[in-house]
């Protein structure tokens, strides 16, 4: 698993923007780690984390590189 700082800048920025709007002040690195380490299908993860399926796919793919 890549560290948050090793991800593409656009992916980092997208996670940061999501967390800025979060009422619980979620940490973008924590969100990334939780999504990357979660198992299950993309649709379920998208609903659980309240993010797009595309973002889930990007995190899973990018984190493996």
C-alpha positions in Angstrom: 0.0 0.0 0.0 1.3 3.4 -1.0 1.5 6.1 1.6 -0.9 9.0 1.1 1.9 11.4 0.1 2.9 8.9 -2.7 -0.5 9.0 -4.4 -1.1 11.1 -7.5 -1.6 14.7 -6.5 -5.1 14.8 -8.1 -6.2 11.9 -6.0 -4.8 13.5 -2.9 -6.6 16.7 -3.7 -9.9 14.9 -4.3 -9.7 13.2 -0.9 -8.7 16.5 0.8 -11.7 18.2 -0.8 -14.1 15.4 0.4 -12.8 15.7 3.9 -13.1 19.5 3.9 -16.8 19.1 3.4 -17.1 16.4 6.1 -18.9 17.6 9.2 -16.8 15.3 11.4 -13.4 16.7 10.1 -12.3 13.4 8.6 -8.6 13.1 7.9 -7.9 12.4 4.2 -5.1 10.0 5.0 -7.4 8.0 7.3 -10.1 8.0 4.6 -7.6 6.7 2.1 -6.4 3.9 4.4 -9.9 2.8 5.3 -11.1 2.6 1.7 -7.9 0.9 0.5 -8.0 -1.7 3.3 -11.7 -2.4 3.1 -13.0 -5.5 1.3 -16.3 -5.8 -0.5 -17.8 -4.8 -3.8 -17.3 -1.3 -5.1 -21.0 -0.4 -4.9 -21.2 -1.3 -1.2 -18.0 0.6 -0.4 -19.2 3.6 -2.3 -22.4 3.7 -0.1 -20.5 3.1 3.1 -17.9 5.8 2.6 -20.3 8.1 0.7 -17.9 8.6 -2.2 -18.2 7.7 -5.9 -17.5 4.3 -7.2 -14.8 5.9 -9.5 -13.0 7.2 -6.4 -13.1 3.7 -4.8 -11.6 2.2 -8.0 -8.9 4.9 -8.2 -7.9 4.3 -4.6 -7.7 0.5 -5.0 -5.7 0.8 -8.2 -3.4 3.6 -7.3 -2.7 2.2 -3.8 -1.4 -1.0 -5.4 1.2 0.6 -7.7 
